[in-house]
Amino acid sequence: MSRPFKIEIAESEEELKQRLQTVSSGIQKEKLQMLWWLKSGQVNQQQEIVLLNR
């Protein structure tokens, strides 16, 4: 059973989306993607991120 994330993200959803569109590094893009998913409410648990990355 997956645990819910307990994280506060200071950046707005829009700011994360804009940064995601301009970043070129693969690792940075993955990190921003996960933050954006969390901030936008698309994922709430660690298991959901694993499923989206397949």
MOVEN-V108948 format. One line per field, one symbol per residue. ss: DSSP state (H for helix, E for strand, C for the rest). psi: psi as a letter, one per 40 degrees, with the letter a starting at -180 (. if undefined). burial: + if it has 16 or more other ideal C-beta (glycine too) atoms within 10 Angstrom, else -. A space follows every 10 residues. Layout:
ss: ???
psi: ???
burial: ???
//
This chain:
ss: CCCECCCCCC CCHHHHHHHH HHCCCHHHHH HHHHHHHHHH CCCCEHHHHH HHCC
psi: hiiiigihhd iidddddddd deidhddddd ddddddddde edieiddddd dde.
burial: ---------- -----+---- ---------- -++++++++- --+----++- ----
//
